[in-house]
Amino acid sequence: MLDQLNALSPLDGRYSSSVDELRFYLSESAFMAHRVEVEVSWLIALTDSSISEIQPFSDMERKKLYDLVKNFSLEDAKQIKEIEKITNHDVKAVEYWLKEKISFLTEKEKISEFIHFACTSEDINNTSHALMLSRTRKDILLPLLHTLTNKLENLAQLYSDYPMLARTHGQPASPTTIGKEFANVVIRLKRGIEQIASVLPLAKLNGATGNYNAHIASYPNIDWQDLSRNVLNKLGLVQNTHTTQIEPHDWISQLFDSICRVNNILIDLDRDIWGYISLGYFKQTLKEGEVGSSTMPHKVNPIDFENSEGNLGVANSLLRHMSDKLPISRWQRDLTDSTVLRNIGIALGYCLVAWKSCIRGLNKLEVNTTTVNYDIDNCWEILAEPIQTIMRRYGLPKPYEQLKSLTRGKGITKETLREFIKTLDLPQEVKNSLLLLEPRNYLGISKLLAKNLDISTK
């Protein structure tokens, strides 16, 4: 019997509670439920068409058919699984199960053979996957990413004016504010989330090789392409008009690539926060009873950001494999995509674990003002940049070289730097301005940028 302690995947074990909401959308039972929904939608569309052998359903019959979708249960999934033991075909098992469930229909026997009419298994599967992914994106992925982004936006606003020494190549560099550095991530995430949201979910209901062959042979006067489009549009999907037996999955590849890019932004964030915690710029709120090390009692490790980074890597490896593999299929069909698609829940599950870990870590962060203030207040050499830039403006000789000689590879005091400024042949008001300059007020427009988090291009 499956238990969290004997599960092979951490998603069903250690991290089970972090991915529970995905089960309704991406589990095998959910896959079956979506197949039933597609079959029912197709069947109702057929009865509403000009097919003379079957009549449109009554309102009560429609309701009962939709109830099969709405009330689909784990017990229903188990029944389909039992049928699959005989058919050794998962979609055919759904078809047979549905035929058993329509006893309430007035013309059950006649209707029965129009279940899965002219469909290939991939018609049902690709449409189900499109529903599963688009609903998961809308109900789980985007809301969680917005929660994460909102947390970062709050931090950007909270610390928009708080000066911080920047580092390039790990060395002291022109100052910024803590809020501005969070704002950088916010803007990147907002653009990435827009890309995830903009991918159109494509699907097809066009038969064994994408040409409506059986459809036309049976009912040549029906506009099958239009009927198929209407079914897909009612499900919230976009028709892919040109396919082989399988919808080529390019849109899924685009979606997964977009998620990978967002994950890379978060890996970058995780590593930066990890580094700032190491520098002592951030403290982490303590949790009673929590242990940081089995032997070093003093440790408070940045485990949430480490967990997030590690799981983002696992997620991206799976998403990238699917992104590369899914658009490729031999001739009109092979089954290599089918087995790969069964791992969608795993890939997105690791995303959820990582995103939630990152949020948890961000909620623990506190600025260590002592360390942040000490670093910026004792790094006067970073003012070599504005001094030599102003010297260039006024045509003083070798400004870069003079400041390089004064500051490169060695610390410099406030007094030393001000004595140097006093020797410069500059207008007095410019000298006075430079003498008032300090690392913590040499911030450019970082405060403004930290507060302006609009990604519009207007």
Secondary structure by P-SEA (a helix, b strand, c coil): cccccccccccccccccccccccccccaaaaaaaaaaaaaaaaaaaaaccccccccccaaaaaaaaaaaaaccaaaaaaaaaaaaacccaaaaaaaaaaaacccccccccccccccccccaaaaaaaaaaaaaaaaaaccaaaaaaaaaaaaaaaaaacccbbbbbbccccccccccaaaaaaaaaaaaaaaaaaaaabbbbbbcccccccaaaaaacccccaaaaaaaaaaaaacccccccccccccaaaaaaaaaaaaaaaaaaaaaaaaaaaaaaaccbbbbbcccccccccccccccaaaaaaaaaaaaaaaaaaaaaaaccccccccccaaaaaaacaaaaaaaaaaaaaaaaaaaaaacccaaaaaaaaaaaccccaaaaaaaaaaaacccaaaaaaaaacccccccaaaaaaaaaaccccaaaaaaaaaccccccccaaaaaaaccccccc
